[in-house]
Amino acid sequence: MADSSHGHGHTPAAWTGVIIAFIGFTVAGAFMVMANPLGFWAGMAIVLLGGVVGGVMRAMGLGMPKAQPLKMADGAAKAKPKAAAATREPVAAES
């Protein structure tokens, strides 16, 4: 399972995009039930708008910061890499 400590999706850009898309799905669903194709497609346009707004906010710096590459210590860069020992996961008993 993914580790949530990295803050995946916990940004203003993500929240805003998802909320707008949710409103769009709600509008599209309501108009679909009312058999109104124009309202349905308007709701779908709102869903797309949510993605655009989220992307623009991310470009403005309100999204997740890009991960910086890890820097190696001077001694570690010069040392020869050691071969990793082969490990194997235990096999679960099948019934």
VENVENQUI-V252663 format. One record per backbone hydrogen bond with DSSP energy under -1.0 kcal/mol. NH is the residue of the N-H (numbers start at 1). CO is the residue of the C=O. Records with the same first field share a line. If there is no record, write none. Layout:
NH->CO + CO
//
This chain:
7->4
10->7
11->9
13->62
15->11
16->12
17->13
18->14
19->15
20->16
21->17
22->18
23->19
24->20
25->21
26->22
27->23
28->24
29->25
30->26
31->27
32->28
33->29
34->30
35->32
36->31
40->36
41->37
42->38
43->39
44->40
45->41
46->42
47->43
48->44
49->45
50->46
51->47
52->48
53->49
54->50
55->51
56->52
57->53
58->54
59->55
60->56
61->58
62->57
77->73
78->74
79->75
//
